Amino acid sequence: MQKLARSYLFTYMKKLFVCIVLFLGLVACNSQAQKASISVADFDMKMQSGTYQLLDVRTAAEYQSGHLRNALQADWNNQEQFKDRTQYLDKSKPILVYCASGVRSGYAAQYLVGLGYKEVLNMQGGLTAWKMAGKMVEA
């Protein structure tokens, strides 16, 4: 009976340990993604500095409806196009990434960091937040 109880306790402790490790990993990944996202004001300030590459990861139709000046358009939902267009980005220069709401650009930013780009910053809230802040777009 004691052997069975110890076996059950050992199995329970292993499962608990795995759950804690997974939870801590999820929290760490989430906080890392949060660090890579910046406010509209910070995004605008960095964009104005002229030292950043600007990447719009929306579709061509979304881009044509309004975009930020000098932004390279590479559709995140079209992985072949995205890879083809982003291969020309300079890995030594930081990148500012945006989409409509900040979701696609968040994924794109993580992907680019995984490819070795040193600094990739995502605009929180995307172009929707940009427009709500009264900022202008080009047609």
DRENBA-481580 format. One record per residue: residue number from 1; y, z, x of N, C-alpha, C in turn. Coordinates in Angstrom, 2 decimals, always signed. Atoms other than C-alpha are relative to their C-alpha. Layout:
BEGIN
    n     n_py     n_pz     n_px    ca_py    ca_pz    ca_px     c_py     c_pz     c_px
  NUM        Y        Z        X        Y        Z        X        Y        Z        X
...
***
This chain:
BEGIN
    n     n_py     n_pz     n_px    ca_py    ca_pz    ca_px     c_py     c_pz     c_px
    1    -1.20    +0.00    +0.82    +0.00    +0.00    +0.00    +1.26    +0.00    +0.87
    2    -1.16    -0.05    -0.88    +2.43    +0.92    +2.79    +0.17    -1.32    +0.75
    3    -0.04    +1.28    -0.70    +1.54    -2.30    +4.62    +0.64    -1.07    -0.89
    4    -0.56    +0.94    +0.96    +2.38    -4.31    +1.50    +1.50    +0.25    -0.19
    5    -1.41    -0.35    +0.16    +5.68    -2.46    +1.06    +0.80    -0.42    +1.23
    6    -0.69    +0.42    -1.22    +6.63    -3.08    +4.71    +0.13    -1.52    +0.06
    7    -0.03    +1.46    +0.01    +5.76    -6.76    +4.37    +1.07    -0.52    -0.97
    8    -1.00    +0.38    +1.00    +7.87    -7.05    +1.23    +1.41    +0.29    +0.52
    9    -1.31    -0.38    -0.54   +10.78    -5.22    +2.90    +0.42    -0.95    +1.12
   10    -0.29    +0.92    -1.10   +10.54    -7.44    +5.99    +0.42    -1.37    -0.55
   11    -0.34    +1.29    +0.61   +10.58   -10.61    +3.84    +1.37    +0.05    -0.66
   12    -1.29    -0.18    +0.66   +13.51    -9.29    +1.82    +1.13    +0.02    +1.02
   13    -1.02    -0.11    -1.04   +15.47    -8.45    +4.99    +0.26    -1.36    +0.66
   14    -0.18    +1.34    -0.56   +14.86   -11.93    +6.42    +0.84    -0.87    -0.93
   15    -0.75    +0.80    +0.96   +16.14   -13.56    +3.24    +1.45    +0.46    -0.08
   16    -1.35    -0.54    +0.02   +19.16   -11.27    +3.18    +0.77    -0.43    +1.24
   17    -0.63    +0.42    -1.25   +19.93   -12.08    +6.82    +0.39    -1.47    -0.06
   18    -0.28    +1.44    +0.13   +19.72   -15.84    +6.15    +1.19    -0.22    -0.94
   19    -1.11    +0.13    +0.95   +22.04   -15.49    +3.14    +1.33    +0.42    +0.63
   20    -1.23    -0.46    -0.65   +24.59   -13.54    +5.18    +0.48    -1.02    +1.02
   21    -0.36    +1.01    -1.00   +24.53   -16.10    +8.00    +0.58    -1.24    -0.68
   22    -0.50    +1.17    +0.73   +24.96   -18.98    +5.53    +1.38    +0.27    -0.59
   23    -1.30    -0.35    +0.59   +27.82   -17.19    +3.78    +1.09    +0.02    +1.07
   24    -1.00    -0.07    -1.07   +29.63   -16.48    +7.05    +0.32    -1.39    +0.54
   25    -0.24    +1.38    -0.43   +29.17   -20.10    +8.10    +0.87    -0.76    -0.98
   26    -0.80    +0.65    +1.03   +30.61   -21.31    +4.81    +1.44    +0.47    +0.05
   27    -1.36    -0.54    -0.12   +33.62   -19.01    +5.16    +0.69    -0.57    +1.22
   28    -0.58    +0.52    -1.24   +34.19   -20.18    +8.74    +0.38    -1.47    -0.18
   29    -0.30    +1.41    +0.22   +34.00   -23.86    +7.71    +1.20    -0.16    -0.92
   30    -1.10    +0.07    +0.94   +36.36   -23.29    +4.80    +1.32    +0.37    +0.67
   31    -1.24    -0.40    -0.66   +38.91   -21.48    +6.95    +0.42    -1.03    +1.02
   32    -0.33    +1.06    -0.95   +38.70   -24.25    +9.56    +0.66    -1.16    -0.75
   33    -0.60    +1.07    +0.80   +39.45   -26.83    +6.84    +1.40    +0.39    -0.45
   34    -1.31    -0.46    +0.41   +42.36   -24.69    +5.64    +1.01    -0.15    +1.13
   35    -0.89    +0.11    -1.15   +43.84   -24.68    +9.15    +0.45    -1.44    +0.20
   36    -0.32    +1.40    -0.20   +43.76   -28.48    +9.17    +0.89    -0.55    -1.11
   37    -0.87    +0.43    +1.09   +45.83   -28.67    +5.95    +1.36    +0.65    +0.14
   38    -1.36    -0.51    -0.13   +49.59   -28.32    +6.01    +0.81    -0.35    -1.25
   39    -0.85    +0.21    +1.17   +52.34   -28.16    +3.40    +0.73    -1.33    +0.08
   40    -0.81    +1.23    +0.05   +54.43   -31.14    +2.32    +1.17    +0.10    +0.97
   41    -1.16    -0.17    -0.89   +57.43   -29.72    +4.20    -0.40    -0.13    +1.47
   42    +0.47    +0.10    -1.38   +55.45   -29.32    +7.44    -0.45    -1.43    +0.32
   43    +0.46    +1.38    -0.17   +53.87   -32.76    +6.98    +1.21    -0.91    +0.23
   44    -1.22    +0.81    -0.12   +57.33   -34.31    +6.51    +0.67    +0.22    +1.35
   45    -0.63    -0.32    -1.27   +58.73   -32.52    +9.55    -0.76    -0.65    +1.17
   46    +0.81    +0.59    -1.06   +55.86   -33.67   +11.75    +0.09    -1.53    -0.05
   47    -0.11    +1.44    +0.15   +56.08   -37.20   +10.35    +1.33    -0.49    +0.57
   48    -1.34    +0.39    -0.49   +59.81   -37.34   +11.17    +0.10    +0.07    +1.52
   49    -0.04    -0.13    -1.46   +59.09   -36.35   +14.78    -0.37    -1.30    +0.69
   50    +0.36    +1.30    -0.56   +57.62   -39.80   +15.34    -1.14    +0.04    +1.00
   51    +1.10    -0.11    -0.98   +54.80   -38.50   +17.53    -1.37    -0.09    -0.64
   52    +1.27    +0.01    +0.73   +52.11   -38.72   +14.85    -0.34    -1.39    -0.50
   53    +0.50    +1.19    +0.69   +49.97   -41.58   +13.59    -0.17    +0.39    -1.46
   54    +0.04    -0.31    +1.43   +50.07   -41.77    +9.80    -1.12    -0.80    -0.66
   55    +1.17    +0.64    +0.61   +46.90   -42.53    +7.80    -0.07    +0.31    -1.48
   56    +0.16    -0.09    +1.45   +46.66   -43.18    +4.06    -1.43    -0.40    -0.32
   57    +1.41    +0.28    +0.24   +43.03   -42.95    +2.94    -0.30    -0.39    -1.44
   58    +0.20    +0.43    +1.38   +43.56   -44.16    -0.62    -0.43    -1.47    -0.05
   59    +0.38    +1.40    +0.18   +42.45   -47.51    -2.04    +1.21    -0.91    +0.22
   60    -1.08    +0.96    -0.19   +44.48   -50.67    -1.47    +0.93    -0.01    -1.22
   61    -0.83    +0.00    +1.22   +45.68   -50.58    -5.11    +0.89    +1.24    -0.04
   62    -0.81    -1.22    -0.04   +46.84   -46.97    -4.73    +1.10    -0.14    +1.04
   63    -0.97    +0.19    -1.09   +48.57   -47.85    -1.46    +1.14    -0.90    -0.46
   64    -1.01    +0.95    +0.47   +50.38   -50.79    -3.08    +0.90    +0.60    -1.06
   65    -0.82    -0.63    +1.03   +51.64   -48.52    -5.86    +1.05    +0.95    +0.60
   66    -0.95    -0.86    -0.70   +53.56   -46.49    -3.28    -0.67    +0.74    +1.14
   67    +0.59    -0.63    -1.18   +52.93   -45.14    +0.21    +1.10    +0.51    +0.93
   68    -0.96    -0.48    -0.99   +54.61   -43.42    +3.13    +0.23    -1.08    +1.05
   69    -0.41    +1.05    -0.96   +56.47   -45.60    +5.59    -0.87    +0.04    +1.26
   70    +0.79    +0.20    -1.23   +54.39   -46.94    +8.51    -1.41    +0.60    -0.06
   71    +1.36    -0.54    +0.11   +51.10   -45.58    +7.14    -1.04    -1.11    +0.08
   72    +1.16    +0.89    -0.05   +47.87   -47.32    +8.03    -0.87    +0.33    -1.21
   73    +0.86    -0.22    +1.16   +45.74   -47.77    +4.90    -1.44    -0.27    +0.39
   74    +1.43    +0.13    -0.24   +42.01   -47.18    +5.30    -0.72    +0.78    -1.10
   75    +0.63    -0.58    +1.19   +40.05   -46.52    +2.09    -1.19    +0.88    +0.38
   76    +1.08    -0.94    -0.31   +37.91   -43.38    +2.55    -1.24    -0.30    -0.83
   77    +1.13    +0.30    +0.87   +35.70   -44.48    -0.37    -0.76    -1.25    +0.43
   78    +0.65    +1.18    -0.55   +34.86   -47.71    +1.50    -0.26    +0.28    +1.48
   79    +0.27    -0.48    -1.35   +33.19   -46.34    +4.61    +0.03    -1.10    +1.06
   80    -0.03    +1.10    -0.96   +32.80   -49.73    +6.30    +1.45    -0.34    +0.37
   81    -1.42    +0.27    -0.26   +36.52   -50.46    +5.92    +0.65    +1.15    +0.76
   82    -0.61    -1.17    -0.64   +37.46   -46.92    +6.91    -0.33    +0.02    +1.50
   83    +0.41    +0.00    -1.41   +35.45   -47.07   +10.15    +0.65    -1.14    +0.76
   84    -0.59    +1.17    -0.66   +36.74   -50.55   +10.96    +1.48    +0.22    +0.30
   85    -1.44    -0.16    -0.18   +40.41   -49.67   +10.48    +0.37    +1.19    +0.88
   86    -0.36    -1.20    -0.77   +40.39   -46.21   +12.04    -0.42    -0.09    +1.47
   87    +0.42    +0.13    -1.40   +38.70   -47.39   +15.24    +1.17    -0.32    +0.92
   88    -1.16    +0.37    -0.80   +42.13   -48.57   +16.40    +1.01    +1.15    +0.18
   89    -0.88    -1.15    -0.19   +43.74   -45.13   +16.14    -0.14    +0.53    +1.42
   90    -0.04    -0.54    -1.36   +44.73   -43.56   +19.45    -0.47    +1.45    -0.01
   91    +0.55    -1.36    -0.02   +42.60   -40.47   +20.15    +0.89    +0.99    +0.74
   92    -0.88    -0.91    -0.74   +45.29   -39.07   +22.42    +1.22    +0.43    -0.82
   93    -1.14    -0.34    +0.86   +47.85   -38.93   +19.59    -0.47    +0.69    -1.27
   94    +0.38    -0.68    +1.25   +47.75   -36.56   +16.60    +0.14    -0.91    -1.22
   95    +0.03    +0.81    +1.22   +47.13   -37.95   +13.11    +0.38    +0.85    -1.21
   96    -0.32    -0.60    +1.30   +48.67   -37.05    +9.75    -0.72    -0.82    -1.05
   97    +0.82    +0.69    +1.00   +46.34   -37.90    +6.86    +0.39    +0.45    -1.40
   98    -0.26    -0.36    +1.40   +47.03   -38.04    +3.12    -0.75    -0.93    -0.94
   99    +0.57    +0.79    +1.10   +45.57   -39.29    -0.16    +0.79    +0.36    -1.24
  100    -0.72    -0.30    +1.24   +46.49   -38.75    -3.79    +0.14    +1.50    -0.23
  101    -0.03    -1.43    +0.30   +45.60   -35.06    -4.02    -0.37    +0.91    +1.17
  102    +0.36    -0.79    -1.18   +44.44   -33.92    -0.58    -1.49    +0.17    +0.19
  103    +1.44    -0.18    -0.10   +40.69   -34.03    -1.23    -0.62    -1.03    +0.94
  104    +0.56    +1.05    -0.86   +39.70   -37.39    +0.28    +0.52    +0.12    +1.42
  105    -0.59    -0.11    -1.33   +42.11   -36.89    +3.15    -0.54    +1.21    +0.76
  106    +0.63    -1.15    -0.64   +40.57   -33.48    +3.83    -1.34    -0.38    +0.62
  107    +1.28    +0.47    -0.52   +37.15   -35.08    +4.22    +0.21    -0.96    +1.16
  108    -0.29    +0.96    -1.07   +38.62   -37.90    +6.30    +0.45    +0.72    +1.27
  109    -0.48    -0.76    -1.15   +40.37   -35.39    +8.57    -1.17    +0.66    +0.73
  110    +1.18    -0.62    -0.62   +37.12   -33.50    +9.16    -0.85    -1.04    +0.73
  111    +0.77    +1.08    -0.61   +35.34   -36.78    +9.90    +0.64    -0.43    +1.32
  112    -0.70    +0.45    -1.21   +37.99   -37.83   +12.43    -0.07    +1.05    +1.11
  113    +0.15    -1.07    -1.00   +37.87   -34.45   +14.17    -1.40    -0.07    +0.61
  114    +1.37    +0.14    -0.48   +34.11   -34.94   +14.43    -0.18    -1.16    +0.96
  115    +0.05    +1.15    -0.91   +34.75   -38.25   +16.19    +0.74    +0.25    +1.31
  116    -0.67    -0.32    -1.25   +36.83   -36.53   +18.84    +1.52    -0.07    -0.03
  117    -1.46    -0.02    +0.09   +40.39   -36.84   +17.55    +0.43    +1.46    +0.10
  118    -0.37    -1.38    -0.32   +42.16   -33.73   +18.83    +0.72    +0.72    -1.13
  119    -0.79    -0.66    +1.05   +44.68   -32.97   +16.09    +0.10    -0.93    -1.20
  120    -0.05    +0.76    +1.25   +44.23   -34.24   +12.54    +0.43    +0.98    -1.08
  121    -0.55    -0.90    +1.01   +46.35   -32.66    +9.82    +0.04    -0.69    -1.36
  122    +0.07    +0.50    +1.36   +45.87   -33.13    +6.09    +1.15    +0.58    -0.84
  123    -1.08    -0.49    +0.87   +48.73   -32.90    +3.56    -0.59    +0.67    -1.24
  124    +0.44    -0.74    +1.18   +47.99   -30.21    +0.96    +0.60    -0.63    -1.26
  125    -0.49    +0.55    +1.26   +48.24   -31.70    -2.52    +0.23    -1.49    +0.03
  126    -0.12    +1.44    -0.13   +48.51   -35.24    -1.19    +1.32    -0.58    -0.47
  127    -1.21    +0.70    +0.42   +51.00   -37.80    -2.40    +0.55    +0.53    -1.31
  128    -0.46    -0.62    +1.25   +51.17   -36.06    -5.77    +0.96    +1.13    +0.32
  129    -0.87    -1.11    -0.40   +52.63   -32.95    -4.11    +1.26    -0.53    +0.69
  130    -1.13    +0.63    -0.68   +54.87   -35.18    -1.98    +1.06    -0.43    -1.02
  131    -0.92    +0.47    +1.04   +56.40   -36.78    -5.07    +0.59    +1.15    -0.79
  132    -0.51    -1.17    +0.74   +56.69   -33.42    -6.87    +1.07    +0.74    +0.80
  133    -1.01    -0.62    -0.86   +58.72   -32.20    -3.89    +1.27    -0.85    +0.09
  134    -1.17    +0.86    +0.01   +61.17   -35.04    -4.54    +0.10    -0.94    +1.17
  135    +0.02    +0.89    -1.16   +60.17   -37.05    -1.48    -0.23    -1.43    -0.46
  136    +0.08    +1.42    +0.35   +60.40   -40.82    -1.52    -1.22    -0.69    +0.60
  137    +1.08    +0.85    -0.49   +57.65   -43.41    -1.12    +0.50    -1.44    +0.04
  138    -0.32    +1.44    -0.05   +57.80   -47.11    -0.26    -0.94    -0.75    -0.92
  139    +0.82    +0.81    +0.91   +56.56   -49.71    -2.69    -0.65    -1.14    +0.75
***
